[in-house]
Structure formats: structure tokens, C-alpha cells
Amino acid sequence: MNEIFIALFDIALFIFVAEVIKSIFAKFKLPYIVGEIVAGMLVGPYSLGLLVNNIVGFPVIAISNYIVFMSEFSIILLIFASGLEHGLTPIRSSGVYGVFGAISGALLPFLVSYFIYLPRFGTDSSLLIGVAMGATSLAAIASVIEEMRLKGRSVNYIFSASTADDVVDLILLSVALVVIGGNTLSVESVTLRVTQLVLILIVVFVITIMLVPRFANKLGEKYVEEFPFVVLFGLTLIMVYLGFSPIISAFIAGVSLSTSVKSEKIREISAVLLSVFGSIFFVTVGAETDLETLNLNVIMLSVELTVIAFAFKFLGVFPFALAYTRDLRQSTLIGVGMVPRGETGLVVASIGQSINAFSSTDFEGIVVMSLLHL
């Protein structure tokens, strides 16, 4: 059977089941993202999908490269839509407090996790566990913000700090991989790497913000449906080549187009696409979860990781959120809102497994921790 047609069926099935589950969860006022993950767990190749595959005699429900492709498209589209909706307001609003909150919120759980797990798992595993623990899922946060149409200073702070957090975590991951690769690590080399990444990000951000709206404003109405996606995927291609996450490029593309006179029309187009394809990423995350592999060791490790990640992410973010809002309740909500790990934790787990830095227990523990923090 042609894998392309199987993937098309799977995508349609995932979207449909996600809508059904979300409708049920909405009655209990549960977030859509939870319904999407549960939908993936129910219909994925490790649950009902496995039964269907056994009946028909071939993998009609599977996580193929085509599904992964659509999952990547889904998350890029989600972050693009969020950047388009919120624009530069969150960055301007939170300022240095958002940046310092992101740095502290990533570094504190990273360092604590590293020193806790170093004697138990060794340098390689403990470094990557620390990276996974320090991350914040911009995709999960953006999904909830878009779903609930949240506004306000605390939302601006969360959005800005989550974006900066992606950059901080990218730097931590780069340093961790250098150490794991056996290369010499010095203060000079780390400083140089950090400086390079920050300068590249600033240059790309400023150029995009200055040029893209001007091009968009001069284009005729008949090009408004195509041009935004040339910007989105062109910038993604450039940023990935430079070593950044596509999530960062999607956010920058959305923010740049938010200042265009065509922004309202672009929002309408992205909203239509998001309503159809927006759930695929989280459904795929759920579908990739094999609950049968869980054992007592995995459960204990995932609970342990969850508690440590929650506590030290909160402690890292809270002081700067309090300095920004000067409100105890809002600062607490911001600290909790920065907790989701989601796709970043899953990516780090995948990298750790691919380079044999993780045992199966380590890998599954981080995956479950990431899911618990969505």
C-alpha cells in the first residue's frame, strides 16, 4: 500500500478524532491540547491503531515521515499564528524582566538536575536531562493562549519569556552536545558560541521586522495569500540552517507580518489553516506514546523529574515575574504558566536516544515528564 495515501488517511483520522475528543473535553472545561493528546493516545499505533493494523494485516495507522512532516507544519503554523496575533507587544511589555526570567527559568532547573543526576546517570545523561528540564514549550503555551483568547500583562510576559527561553535552551543544548562529543570546553568557547547565537538572532530579527512589513504593504491583494508563507518557510529554512529551532523563526515571521497593513487578512488565512491542521502536532505526540512500555522505574523517574522541573522552573521565573507585575497572584500564575515542557523536552529526549546518551528508562521518563507538563 502506498505510504502517502496511508498518511493522508491517518492525518484525516487524527484531525477528526481530535475534534470529537475536544468536544467531549470542552463540556468539562478541559483545555483542547489535553483532548488532542488523548486523541492521539486512543487512535495511535500503540492502542486502537495496533488493533486495526493487526486486523487488516498492514500498518494502516502509523507514524510515518509524512505524519512527522505534517506535525512539523502544524507546530510552525501554530507559533506563526501566535506571533501574528500578539506582535511586538509582549516583547516591548516585558523587556529585560522577560529575558532574565527566561534565563533564570532555564538555568536553575538545568543546573539542579545536572548535579542531582550526575552521580546516578553520568555526565552525558545528566547534561541532557538538565536541558530537557530547563525548556519551556512555546507551542503548548501558544495553543492555550490562542484557544482561550488570553490577554494582559501576565500573558505578555509568558509569551515573551517563552520565546527567549527557546534561545537559552538552544544554547544549553549546544554546550551539552559539545561536552558529550568529547570536545574541549572552555569559558572562551562557550562565550563565543553564546555571542554568535545571540548576534545572529538579533540581526535576523531586526532585518525581518524592518523589511518584511514593507514588502507586504506594497504587494497587491491577490498575493496576500501566498506571500506570508514564503516569508514563514523561507525564514524557517534560513534559521534551521543557522542552527536555530523552526519555532523561533515561525515566531519572528508572525511578529514581522503583524505590523503590516495586510495583517488582518493574513490572520484570517492562518486561522482557517490552524482550524484544520493545528491539532496534528499534539495528536502525533499522543500517538507516539507507548503506554505499554511504562514500568515502575519509568513512572518513579518521570514523577521525580516532574516535581524537580516544576519546582525549579517556578523558582527561576517567579522573582522576575514579581518584579515585572508587582502582583503576587499574577507572578504565581506566570511561574506556573512557564512550566510546560512539551515539544522541546521531547526533542531533547529524541536526541539523547539517538546518540545513546539515554537508557530506555531515561528516555521514557523524560517523555512522560514532558507529557505531564503539557
C-alpha positions as CSV (number, residue, x, y, z in Angstrom):
1,M,0.0,0.0,0.0
2,N,1.3,3.5,-0.9
3,E,2.6,5.2,2.2
4,I,1.4,8.6,1.0
5,F,-2.2,7.6,0.9
6,I,-2.0,5.9,4.2
7,A,-0.6,9.1,5.7
8,L,-3.4,11.1,4.2
9,F,-5.9,8.8,5.8
10,D,-4.1,9.0,9.1
11,I,-4.0,12.8,9.1
12,A,-7.7,13.0,8.3
13,L,-8.5,10.4,11.1
14,F,-6.3,12.2,13.6
15,I,-8.0,15.5,12.9
16,F,-11.4,14.1,13.1
17,V,-10.8,12.1,16.4
18,A,-9.2,15.2,17.9
19,E,-12.3,17.3,17.2
20,V,-14.5,14.6,18.7
21,I,-12.4,14.3,21.9
22,K,-12.0,18.1,22.2
23,S,-15.8,18.5,22.0
24,I,-16.2,16.0,24.9
25,F,-13.5,17.6,26.9
26,A,-15.0,21.1,26.3
27,K,-18.1,20.0,28.4
28,F,-15.7,19.5,31.3
29,K,-13.9,22.8,30.6
30,L,-10.6,21.0,29.9
31,P,-8.0,22.6,27.5
32,Y,-8.1,21.5,23.9
33,I,-4.5,20.5,24.0
34,V,-5.3,17.7,26.5
35,G,-8.0,16.4,24.2
36,E,-5.7,16.4,21.3
37,I,-3.0,14.4,23.1
38,V,-5.6,11.9,24.4
39,A,-7.0,11.5,20.9
40,G,-3.5,10.5,19.7
41,M,-3.1,8.0,22.5
42,L,-6.5,6.5,21.7
43,V,-6.1,6.1,18.0
44,G,-2.4,5.8,17.7
45,P,-0.4,2.7,16.6
46,Y,0.1,1.6,20.2
47,S,-3.6,1.4,21.0
48,L,-6.6,1.1,18.7
49,G,-4.3,1.6,15.8
50,L,-2.5,-1.5,16.7
51,L,-5.8,-3.5,16.7
52,V,-6.7,-2.1,13.3
53,N,-3.3,-2.9,11.9
54,N,-3.5,-6.5,13.1
55,I,-7.0,-6.9,11.5
56,V,-6.1,-5.5,8.1
57,G,-2.6,-7.1,8.0
58,F,-0.5,-4.0,7.3
59,P,0.3,-0.7,9.2
60,V,-2.7,1.5,8.1
61,I,-2.2,3.6,11.2
62,A,1.5,4.5,11.7
63,I,3.8,7.5,12.5
64,S,5.5,7.8,9.1
65,N,7.8,10.5,7.8
66,Y,4.7,12.1,6.2
67,I,3.0,12.3,9.6
68,V,6.1,13.8,11.1
69,F,6.2,16.4,8.2
70,M,2.6,17.4,8.9
71,S,3.3,17.6,12.6
72,E,6.2,20.0,12.0
73,F,3.9,22.0,9.7
74,S,1.3,22.1,12.5
75,I,3.6,23.5,15.1
76,I,5.2,26.0,12.8
77,L,1.8,27.2,11.8
78,L,0.7,27.5,15.5
79,I,3.7,29.6,16.5
80,F,3.3,31.7,13.4
81,A,-0.3,32.5,14.2
82,S,0.6,33.4,17.8
83,G,3.3,35.8,16.7
84,L,0.9,37.3,14.2
85,E,-1.8,37.7,16.8
86,H,0.4,39.2,19.6
87,G,3.0,41.1,17.6
88,L,5.7,43.1,19.3
89,T,3.6,43.9,22.4
90,P,4.8,41.0,24.6
91,I,8.5,41.8,23.9
92,R,8.1,45.5,24.4
93,S,6.0,45.0,27.5
94,S,8.1,42.5,29.5
95,G,11.5,43.9,28.4
96,V,14.5,42.8,30.4
97,Y,12.4,41.1,33.1
98,G,11.2,38.6,30.5
99,V,14.7,37.9,29.3
100,F,16.1,37.4,32.8
101,G,13.1,35.3,33.7
102,A,13.8,33.1,30.7
103,I,17.5,32.8,31.6
104,S,16.9,32.0,35.2
105,G,13.9,29.7,34.5
106,A,16.1,27.6,32.1
107,L,19.4,27.7,34.0
108,L,18.1,26.9,37.5
109,P,16.4,23.6,36.6
110,F,19.3,22.7,34.3
111,L,21.9,23.1,37.0
112,V,19.9,21.5,39.8
113,S,19.0,18.5,37.5
114,Y,22.6,18.1,36.3
115,F,24.1,17.9,39.9
116,I,21.3,15.7,41.2
117,Y,21.6,13.1,38.4
118,L,25.4,13.3,37.7
119,P,26.3,10.6,40.3
120,R,23.4,8.4,39.1
121,F,23.5,8.6,35.3
122,G,26.9,10.2,34.5
123,T,27.8,13.4,32.6
124,D,26.2,12.8,29.2
125,S,22.7,11.7,30.5
126,S,22.6,14.3,33.3
127,L,23.5,17.2,30.9
128,L,20.7,16.3,28.5
129,I,18.2,15.7,31.4
130,G,19.1,19.2,32.6
131,V,18.4,20.7,29.1
132,A,15.1,18.9,28.9
133,M,14.2,20.1,32.4
134,G,15.0,23.7,31.6
135,A,12.9,24.0,28.5
136,T,9.5,25.7,28.1
137,S,7.1,24.7,25.4
138,L,6.1,27.7,23.4
139,A,3.8,25.5,21.3
140,A,1.8,24.4,24.4
141,I,1.6,27.9,25.8
142,A,0.6,29.4,22.4
143,S,-2.0,26.7,22.0
144,V,-3.7,27.5,25.3
145,I,-3.4,31.3,24.8
146,E,-4.9,31.1,21.4
147,E,-7.7,28.7,22.5
148,M,-8.7,30.8,25.5
149,R,-8.0,34.2,23.8
150,L,-6.0,35.3,26.8
151,K,-4.7,38.9,27.1
152,G,-3.0,41.1,29.6
153,R,0.4,41.8,31.1
154,S,0.9,38.3,32.6
155,V,0.2,36.8,29.2
156,N,2.6,39.2,27.5
157,Y,5.3,38.2,30.0
158,I,4.7,34.4,29.5
159,F,4.8,34.8,25.7
160,S,8.0,36.9,25.7
161,A,9.8,34.8,28.3
162,S,8.9,31.6,26.5
163,T,10.3,32.9,23.2
164,A,13.6,33.9,24.9
165,D,13.6,30.5,26.7
166,D,13.8,28.7,23.4
167,V,17.1,30.6,22.6
168,V,18.5,29.9,26.1
169,D,17.7,26.2,25.8
170,L,19.2,26.1,22.3
171,I,22.5,27.5,23.8
172,L,22.4,24.9,26.7
173,L,21.8,22.1,24.2
174,S,24.7,23.3,22.0
175,V,27.0,23.4,25.0
176,A,25.8,19.9,26.2
177,L,26.4,18.4,22.8
178,V,29.9,19.8,22.7
179,V,30.7,18.2,26.0
180,I,29.2,14.9,25.0
181,G,31.1,15.0,21.8
182,G,34.3,15.0,23.8
183,N,35.4,18.4,22.5
184,T,37.3,20.8,24.8
185,L,35.0,23.2,26.6
186,S,36.3,26.5,27.9
187,V,34.9,29.8,29.1
188,E,36.1,31.3,25.8
189,S,34.4,28.7,23.6
190,V,31.1,28.9,25.5
191,T,31.2,32.8,25.4
192,L,31.9,32.7,21.7
193,R,29.0,30.3,21.0
194,V,26.5,32.3,23.1
195,T,27.6,35.5,21.4
196,Q,27.3,34.1,17.9
197,L,23.8,32.8,18.6
198,V,22.5,36.0,20.2
199,L,24.0,38.2,17.5
200,I,22.6,36.1,14.7
201,L,19.2,36.1,16.4
202,I,19.2,39.9,16.8
203,V,20.4,40.6,13.2
204,V,17.7,38.2,11.7
205,F,15.0,39.7,14.0
206,V,15.8,43.3,13.2
207,I,16.2,42.8,9.4
208,T,12.9,40.8,9.3
209,I,11.0,43.3,11.3
210,M,12.2,46.2,9.1
211,L,11.9,44.6,5.7
212,V,9.0,42.1,5.7
213,P,6.2,44.6,6.5
214,R,7.4,47.0,3.8
215,F,7.3,44.2,1.2
216,A,3.9,43.1,2.4
217,N,2.4,46.6,2.3
218,K,3.5,47.1,-1.3
219,L,2.1,43.8,-2.6
220,G,-1.3,43.6,-4.3
221,E,-4.2,41.9,-2.6
222,K,-4.0,38.9,-4.9
223,Y,-0.6,37.9,-3.4
224,V,-1.6,38.2,0.3
225,E,-2.5,34.5,0.5
226,E,0.9,33.3,-0.7
227,F,3.5,35.9,0.4
228,P,3.2,35.2,4.2
229,F,4.1,31.5,3.7
230,V,7.0,32.4,1.5
231,V,8.3,34.5,4.4
232,L,7.4,31.9,7.0
233,F,9.1,28.9,5.4
234,G,11.9,30.9,3.8
235,L,12.9,32.3,7.2
236,T,12.5,28.8,8.7
237,L,14.9,27.4,6.2
238,I,17.4,30.1,6.9
239,M,17.1,29.8,10.7
240,V,17.3,26.0,10.7
241,Y,20.4,26.2,8.6
242,L,22.0,28.6,11.1
243,G,21.2,26.1,13.9
244,F,18.0,27.5,15.4
245,S,14.7,25.9,16.1
246,P,11.9,26.4,13.5
247,I,9.8,27.6,16.4
248,I,11.9,30.7,16.7
249,S,11.7,31.5,13.0
250,A,7.9,31.0,13.0
251,F,7.5,33.4,15.8
252,I,9.7,36.1,14.1
253,A,7.8,35.7,10.8
254,G,4.5,36.1,12.6
255,V,5.6,39.2,14.6
256,S,7.0,40.8,11.4
257,L,3.8,40.4,9.5
258,S,1.7,41.6,12.4
259,T,2.8,45.2,11.7
260,S,1.7,45.0,8.0
261,V,-1.4,46.7,6.8
262,K,-2.4,43.2,5.4
263,S,-2.1,41.6,8.9
264,E,-5.9,41.2,9.4
265,K,-6.3,39.3,6.1
266,I,-3.2,37.2,6.9
267,R,-4.7,36.3,10.3
268,E,-7.9,35.1,8.6
269,I,-5.9,32.8,6.3
270,S,-3.8,31.4,9.2
271,A,-6.9,30.9,11.3
272,V,-8.5,28.8,8.6
273,L,-5.4,26.6,8.3
274,L,-5.0,26.4,12.0
275,S,-8.6,25.2,12.5
276,V,-7.8,22.3,10.2
277,F,-4.2,21.4,10.8
278,G,-3.5,23.0,14.2
279,S,-4.2,19.8,16.2
280,I,-1.9,17.4,14.3
281,F,1.3,18.1,16.3
282,F,-0.3,17.3,19.7
283,V,-2.2,14.3,18.3
284,T,1.0,13.0,17.0
285,V,2.7,13.5,20.4
286,G,-0.1,11.4,21.9
287,A,0.1,8.8,19.1
288,E,3.8,8.3,19.7
289,T,3.3,7.5,23.4
290,D,3.6,3.8,24.1
291,L,1.9,3.3,27.4
292,E,2.8,-0.4,27.4
293,T,6.5,0.3,27.9
294,L,5.8,2.1,31.2
295,N,7.0,0.3,34.3
296,L,7.6,1.2,37.9
297,N,11.1,2.6,37.3
298,V,9.9,4.8,34.5
299,I,6.9,6.1,36.5
300,M,9.1,6.9,39.5
301,L,11.7,8.7,37.4
302,S,9.0,10.7,35.5
303,V,7.3,11.7,38.7
304,E,10.7,12.7,40.2
305,L,11.6,14.7,37.1
306,T,8.2,16.4,37.0
307,V,8.5,17.6,40.6
308,I,12.0,18.9,40.1
309,A,11.2,20.5,36.8
310,F,8.1,22.2,38.1
311,A,9.7,23.5,41.3
312,F,12.9,24.9,39.9
313,K,11.3,26.4,36.7
314,F,8.8,28.2,39.0
315,L,11.6,29.4,41.4
316,G,13.6,30.6,38.5
317,V,10.9,32.6,36.8
318,F,8.9,33.9,39.9
319,P,11.3,36.6,41.2
320,F,11.5,38.3,37.8
321,A,7.8,37.9,37.2
322,L,7.1,39.6,40.6
323,A,9.5,42.4,39.7
324,Y,7.6,42.9,36.5
325,T,4.0,42.6,37.7
326,R,4.4,43.6,41.3
327,D,1.4,41.3,42.0
328,L,1.8,38.0,43.9
329,R,-1.1,36.3,42.2
330,Q,-0.1,37.2,38.6
331,S,3.5,36.3,39.3
332,T,2.4,32.9,40.6
333,L,0.3,32.3,37.5
334,I,3.3,33.3,35.3
335,G,5.6,30.9,37.2
336,V,3.1,28.0,36.7
337,G,2.4,29.1,33.1
338,M,6.1,28.7,32.2
339,V,6.2,25.1,33.3
340,P,5.1,23.2,30.1
341,R,8.0,21.3,28.5
342,G,6.1,19.7,25.6
343,E,7.9,19.5,22.2
344,T,11.3,20.8,23.5
345,G,11.6,18.1,26.1
346,L,10.6,15.5,23.5
347,V,13.2,16.7,21.1
348,V,15.9,16.6,23.7
349,A,14.8,13.0,24.7
350,S,15.0,12.0,21.0
351,I,18.5,13.5,20.6
352,G,19.6,11.7,23.8
353,Q,18.3,8.4,22.5
354,S,19.9,8.9,19.0
355,I,23.4,9.4,20.4
356,N,23.0,6.6,23.0
357,A,23.2,9.1,26.0
358,F,19.9,7.7,27.4
359,S,18.8,4.3,28.5
360,S,15.3,3.3,27.7
361,T,14.2,4.2,31.2
362,D,15.8,7.7,30.9
363,F,14.2,8.3,27.6
364,E,10.7,7.2,28.6
365,G,11.0,9.1,31.9
366,I,11.7,12.4,30.0
367,V,8.9,11.7,27.5
368,V,6.3,11.1,30.3
369,M,7.6,14.2,32.2
370,S,7.2,16.3,29.0
371,L,3.6,15.0,28.5
372,L,2.7,15.6,32.2
373,H,3.9,19.2,31.8
374,L,1.8,19.9,28.7
